[in-house]
Amino acid sequence: MSVDDKGKKELPPLKVAIAGLGTVGVGVLRVLTEQADLISERAGRPIQVVAVSARNAQADRGVDLAPFRWFDDATVMAREADADVVVELIGGAEGVARKVCETALDSGRHVVTANKALLAHHVISLAEKAEVAGLGLFYEAAVAGGIPIIKALREGLAANRVRSVKGILNGTCNYILTTMRETGREFSDVLIEAQELGYAEADPSFDIDGVDAAHKIALLASLAFGEQVDFDSIVIQGIRHVTALDITFATELGYRVKLIAHTERFDGCVETRVEPVLVPVSAPLSHVEGVYNAVLVEGDLVGTSLYVGRGAGAGPTASSVVADLIDIARGRFTPVFGVPSGDLSASVLCENSAPDRGERYYVRLMVTDRPGVFADIAAALRDEAVSMESIIQHGRNPGETVALVMVLHDTPEDAVTRAVRRIGSLHEIVEPPRVMRIGRF
Amino acid sequence: MSVDDKGKKELPPLKVAIAGLGTVGVGVLRVLTEQADLISERAGRPIQVVAVSARNAQADRGVDLAPFRWFDDATVMAREADADVVVELIGGAEGVARKVCETALDSGRHVVTANKALLAHHVISLAEKAEVAGLGLFYEAAVAGGIPIIKALREGLAANRVRSVKGILNGTCNYILTTMRETGREFSDVLIEAQELGYAEADPSFDIDGVDAAHKIALLASLAFGEQVDFDSIVIQGIRHVTALDITFATELGYRVKLIAHTERFDGCVETRVEPVLVPVSAPLSHVEGVYNAVLVEGDLVGTSLYVGRGAGAGPTASSVVADLIDIARGRFTPVFGVPSGDLSASVLCENSAPDRGERYYVRLMVTDRPGVFADIAAALRDEAVSMESIIQHGRNPGETVALVMVLHDTPEDAVTRAVRRIGSLHEIVEPPRVMRIGRF
């Protein structure tokens, strides 16, 4: 008997309703239409859009919406459309997006979403709804668009106890930091350009203040550790205060500045934070530039593995949404966090950031160049038992301001904080000291 | 109703027989035993080893085999053990390994294998057997141990038409090339060290001549393009001829030498090859060092994405084998190539390596330093319409041998071949010219 002799059972199409027809929604629609043959081959059956919903029925989106039932109200669509799956591409942690996902699950439909804000705040209740109803809740597109990192963590690395996940998860920040390094320009200048190019929003704070990256690392942490990570407990610092001068010094020291979202499990506690970090140029992560994202996973079996790809845009995001639809079409289901959500334990926050672990820090001071000032700085470090690994000062400028950069090593964070506070209060220190962690990758 | 109220249906354990108890087999056994709780949570039910087989029943492997039924003959085990899955970790393209996999499928058992040689030669017939019987054939561990690249290509990137896959797929070669660069030592010297450290086999040719990487890229090509790639059509060149001098020049020019396995689809044909390539230091791939592997996938939706991790060893390989077992336990099945094997078309080889595409090449000549020799070289290039981008010669040494390195650009391969052949026949050229492609990453 050969494969051809075997009667193939024709499966019915998987019927899909799409809520939200922005760039990504239209991208998904295009892929499902234009690559229909490829997709139905890989999905084992056709994937057919049956209904769509968006705020404006009249907008010209460059695609023919006539074949699909139109809904003015996405929540009504989630309840009433003849669909197996609702794809939520509206965005936002509350409001319509949340209602659409809840209604879809309550109405017996699988959900595929790209909405990291919604998930960061409400994934547990959504996961419970999905599990009770025996439905899928897929969100590959919510983190690092073109990188199948949810699948990698949830399935590919499922045999591992994950120790840490570190990522470049916000393309806007990475574009700005890369351009600052390449051109020597200041943050505010590059931000304006990024806004003109469409790489940054008119209100950029969600990206540049690290909130978006925090949403994503919260999800990855829950997935990696099988624990509920409280979003509000994440220490978040964005890139507004990174200066061209810091990037120049980092380069001189052999590092690149990246906004790193980081979650790590220690004995009995988890530490999660988002902050600019110096990444050594010897690490592949440092060469992830521009709008690319990257995720570094450390597992007990695989050791370190790294995933790099575009973080956003219609193509990469549609790729992930459609991959989720193919999983559903093939019947490849996985609990939201890889394990039943009832098995998730509440994450215990580390009291003190890495209390027993010596780390390395970059500290930049703007100092009035006057005899004796360095003795005062050195005394503050000595008194807090902070070790200095190296120091850079270029040229002298008696009586004027000069930049002084120190690399501190083998130092607990609280000792650095105390020493830097004391140094910052010296009369000769004319700006608040800038401190960045130096990452181990 | 909450999740807890829902009666959980207890699934029976997934029963596994392991053929081959070398480093990897023992690794798998350890993981399944020591991480049993974690794995049964992620798999939705216990994964239980019921039988094992190896050549020597008496060997001390540091694990207790008493709980498992022992088979002297792995093929008998594949037929008779009370197992749902047979894990084949014996190795080799023919013989016992092949028999075990065929027998398992014929006996209604799923197969998980790490055997790239077997798959490179026989995956089509095995896939047909599996499909006819409705069984799974999983092989995540066969390519790039710690990187879930099979899952990424087969599921995560399933919405994409893949244009190319390029990889560092052999850890032995990458270790040798990295060490050569770091220490300035010659190939043969570093190979001996790698053998002493256990990073290279006593007979290293399978690795260093590129055959192992070719096995892996053949599999990835079939998976990426949905085509049968004929293993014997792959152009294979290993790293024996890479010298310390070449690596020094590559470094000077801003490149690292990597053994790259490459498959690319052009209009109507596929080109697949394994060869040492110069990778620009600006590419993250160039920073994949030592025993790490990497795979770069270019898809029409995602653009470029990169996957990096350890290529071999008990931990990474066991991670992939157990991930496959978890897929089976959860009922997450996928056709061997993502599409039914009957839908695979035979791959059409490109007649001529990238005939219309200009590429860049590194050419090193050992030249007797004599007036007029450069004019002869330049004439050969001119006559074949080959453009030179740059040239390096350090110092002069009249009458003696000097190294001369040229970067050729925008040049079809056959023109380079003709020009280099002509140059190589000049009286002043005292060694065969060394040519390496400069990759675009």
Interface residues (C-beta under 8 A of the other chain):
Chain A: M1 S2 V3 D4 K6 V31 Q35 L38 I39 E41 R42 A43 G44 E128 E131 V132 E140 G145 G146 I147 P148 K151 A152 E155 G156 L157 A158 A159 N160 R161 G226 S282 A283 P284 L285 S286 H287 V288 G299 D300 L301 V302 G303 T304 S305 L306 Y307 V308 G309 R310 G315 P316 A318 S319 S320 V322 A323 I326 D327 R330 G331 R332 F333 T334 P335 G338 V339 P340 S341 G342 D343
Chain B: M1 S2 V3 D4 K6 V31 Q35 L38 I39 E41 R42 A43 G44 E128 E131 V132 E140 G145 G146 I147 P148 K151 A152 E155 G156 L157 A158 A159 N160 R161 G226 S282 A283 P284 L285 S286 H287 V288 G299 D300 L301 V302 G303 T304 S305 L306 Y307 V308 G309 R310 G315 P316 A318 S319 S320 V322 A323 I326 D327 R330 G331 R332 F333 T334 P335 G338 V339 P340 S341 G342 D343
